[in-house]
Amino acid sequence: MIYHIHPSTGLSLSAIGFGGMRFANPDDPEACAALVVAAYDAGINYFDTAIGYGKSEELFGLALREMKKTRAEKPFYVTSKTFANTPDDLRRDLETSLTRMGLDYLDFYHFWCLLSPELYQQRKGILKEFEKLKAEGLIRHIAVSSHMSGDDIGSMLRDYPFESVLLGYSAMNFLYRGPALDAAAAQRVGVIVMNPLGGGIIPQHPDRFAFLKSRAEETVVEAALRFLLNDARITTVLVGFSNQTQLQEALSAVDGFVPLADTQLAEIRAAMKDAFNTMCTGCQYCDHCPVGLPIPKLMDAYNQYLLSNNTQDIANRLNWHWSLLNDRAYFNQCTECGACEKLCTQHLPIIARLKEVGEAAEKARAAKG
């Protein structure tokens, strides 16, 4: 296992972390706990879960009961997250997480699911309670998790001294989130990357992402993870493991890691732009809609359709990633003024795509009743 120093805490964290959101069968707790322990035995020492991940915290608790026996000589670090907006709710969430996992404190606690700068401003008062919890020793480090754009995450990191940031980053959105990594490096904030495989899209489309491979024998999963391991701004790449096969493939990516030459990186980055020339790269130049449509977010949802050819993936992205699916106002206000298309550096047919996104959203809402 490779270990990196988390810059804002000085902790030595494994280059691969265990994401506790994707257990294959949560109703088989012994198997799930065994997977967590196997990752720990293999050298992974960063374990991420959340109060909203179903049974994940309880499953971690089973594994941690065994892992705590060797924690003194083989440290590990546990993180969780909260949606709470009030001090009482925040403390209640933390107490629930600690009880479920049988812990006295969390190493990192995440201010969770910040989808816009406005939402951050509305909620950031709760950070005073995070500070109280830290002073009490119930959490060690205050972290933040966000799906905002790279520039907006960067602004947030400059606004408050978070000690760690969890953000989605992969070969699919390196342009969209890159500024956040630059800002974190400048502020010496540790970066934990989630969704390194594009939410499963990369392994589902190995031919589309074959350009990531620098060696004939590596899998596209190994290549995608090694691309991230090569980035000095990233402390830990969080992988949501479902089974032992996925764990072994991630471990193989680390064991066989060799730093990429600058020429190789340049070739891969160029290939990314070519491979996704019909996909929105998230530059956000279009983000000045006269009627307030969040066009970059809607185009990100359309990207999922371009990869899978399944309109349900548009709805899933709107629902689970952006929390926009049920807000009809975002799908019927376009006046077709064309301002976004004039600003688009890729000359994409944004107006037509907005209609398709709206239709996919309406279809999904109708199916839900």
Long-range contacts (C-beta under 8 A, 24 or more apart in sequence): 1-42, 1-43, 1-44, 1-251, 1-254, 2-229, 2-254, 2-257, 3-45, 4-234, 4-235, 4-236, 5-235, 6-164, 6-190, 6-235, 6-236, 7-188, 7-189, 7-190, 7-235, 8-141, 8-163, 8-164, 8-188, 8-189, 8-190, 9-140, 9-141, 9-163, 9-164, 9-190, 11-77, 11-107, 12-45, 13-45, 13-46, 13-77, 13-190, 13-235, 13-236, 14-43, 14-44, 14-45, 14-46, 14-236, 15-229, 15-236, 15-237, 15-254, 15-257, 16-44, 16-225, 16-236, 16-237, 16-238, 16-239, 16-250, 16-251, 16-253, 16-254, 17-44, 17-46, 17-47, 17-48, 17-192, 17-236, 17-237, 17-238, 17-239, 18-44, 18-46, 18-47, 18-48, 18-238, 18-239, 18-241, 19-48, 19-194, 19-238, 19-239, 19-240, 19-241, 20-47, 20-48, 20-49, 20-50, 20-53, 20-56, 20-57, 20-59, 20-60, 20-240, 21-49, 21-50, 21-53, 21-56, 21-240, 22-240, 22-241, 22-242, 23-55, 23-56, 23-59, 23-241, 23-242, 24-242, 24-243, 26-54, 26-55, 26-56, 26-59, 29-55, 29-58, 29-59, 29-62, 30-62, 32-59, 32-62, 32-63, 33-59, 33-60, 33-62, 33-63, 33-66, 34-63, 35-241, 35-243, 35-244, 35-247, 36-60, 36-62, 36-63, 36-64, 36-67, 37-63, 37-66, 37-67, 38-244, 38-247, 39-241, 39-247, 40-67, 40-74, 40-76, 42-247, 42-251, 43-251, 45-74, 45-75, 45-76, 45-77, 46-76, 46-77, 46-79, 46-192, 46-236, 46-238, 47-76, 47-77, 47-78, 47-79, 48-79, 48-80, 48-166, 48-192, 48-194, 48-238, 49-78, 49-79, 49-80, 49-81, 49-97, 49-101, 50-80, 50-81, 50-110, 50-112, 51-80, 51-81, 51-82, 51-83, 51-93, 51-96, 51-97, 52-81, 52-83, 57-96, 57-97, 57-100, 57-101, 58-100, 58-101, 60-100, 60-101, 61-100, 61-101, 61-102, 64-101, 64-102, 64-103, 65-102, 68-102, 77-107, 77-108, 78-103, 78-106, 78-107, 78-108, 79-106, 79-107, 79-108, 79-109, 79-110, 79-143, 79-166, 80-106, 80-109, 80-110, 81-109, 81-110, 81-112, 81-113, 81-145, 82-109, 82-110, 82-111, 82-112, 83-112, 83-113, 84-126, 85-123, 85-126, 86-126, 87-126, 87-128, 87-129, 87-132, 90-126, 90-129, 90-130, 90-133, 91-129, 91-133, 94-133, 94-138, 94-139, 98-138, 104-137, 104-138, 105-137, 105-138, 105-139, 105-140, 106-138, 106-139, 106-140, 107-139, 107-140, 107-141, 108-139, 108-140, 108-141, 108-142, 108-143, 108-163, 108-164, 109-133, 109-139, 109-141, 109-142, 109-143, 110-143, 110-144, 110-145, 110-166, 111-142, 111-143, 111-144, 111-145, 111-162, 112-145, 113-145, 113-146, 113-147, 114-144, 114-145, 114-146, 114-147, 114-148, 114-156, 115-146, 115-147, 115-148, 115-322, 115-323, 116-148, 116-152, 117-148, 117-152, 117-155, 117-156, 120-146, 120-148, 120-156, 120-159, 124-159, 124-160, 127-160, 143-192, 145-194, 147-321, 147-322, 149-176, 149-177, 149-179, 149-180, 149-282, 149-284, 149-296, 150-176, 150-177, 150-178, 150-179, 150-180, 150-181, 150-182, 150-183, 151-179, 151-180, 151-284, 153-177, 153-179, 153-180, 153-183, 154-179, 154-180, 154-182, 154-183, 154-184, 155-183, 157-183, 157-184, 157-187, 157-189, 158-183, 158-187, 161-187, 162-189, 163-189, 163-190, 164-189, 164-190, 164-191, 164-192, 164-235, 165-189, 165-190, 165-191, 165-192, 166-192, 166-193, 166-194, 166-238, 167-191, 167-192, 167-193, 167-194, 168-193, 168-194, 168-195, 169-193, 169-194, 169-195, 169-196, 169-228, 169-234, 170-195, 170-196, 170-197, 170-198, 170-202, 170-224, 170-228, 171-198, 171-202, 171-209, 171-212, 171-224, 171-227, 171-268, 171-272, 172-198, 172-201, 172-202, 172-276, 172-303, 173-198, 173-282, 173-300, 174-269, 174-272, 175-281, 175-282, 175-283, 176-281, 176-282, 176-283, 176-284, 176-296, 176-300, 177-282, 181-231, 181-233, 181-234, 182-233, 184-233, 185-232, 185-233, 190-235, 190-236, 191-233, 191-234, 191-235, 192-234, 192-235, 192-236, 192-238, 193-228, 193-234, 193-236, 193-237, 193-238, 194-238, 194-240, 196-224, 196-225, 196-228, 196-237, 196-238, 196-239, 197-221, 197-224, 197-225, 197-239, 198-224, 198-307, 201-304, 201-307, 201-308, 204-308, 205-307, 205-308, 208-275, 208-307, 209-275, 211-268, 211-271, 211-272, 211-275, 212-268, 212-271, 214-260, 214-264, 214-268, 218-253, 218-256, 219-249, 221-249, 221-250, 221-253, 222-249, 222-252, 222-253, 222-256, 225-250, 225-253, 225-254, 226-253, 226-256, 226-257, 226-260, 227-260, 227-268, 229-253, 229-254, 229-257, 230-257, 230-259, 230-260, 230-265, 276-303, 277-346, 278-306, 278-348, 279-303, 279-306, 279-307, 280-346, 280-348, 281-346, 283-345, 285-343, 285-344, 285-345, 286-339, 286-340, 286-341, 286-343, 286-344, 286-350, 288-339, 288-340, 288-343, 289-339, 289-340, 290-335, 290-337, 290-339, 291-333, 291-334, 291-335, 292-333, 293-330, 293-333, 293-334, 293-354, 294-322, 294-324, 294-330, 295-340, 295-350, 295-354, 297-322, 297-324, 298-324, 298-330, 298-353, 298-354, 298-357, 299-348, 299-350, 299-353, 301-357, 301-360, 302-353, 302-356, 302-357, 305-356, 305-360, 311-356, 311-359, 311-360, 311-363, 312-360, 312-364, 314-356, 314-357, 314-360, 314-361, 315-360, 315-361, 315-363, 315-364, 318-357, 318-360, 318-361, 318-364, 319-364, 324-361, 325-361, 325-364, 325-365, 326-365, 331-357, 331-358, 331-361, 331-362, 332-358
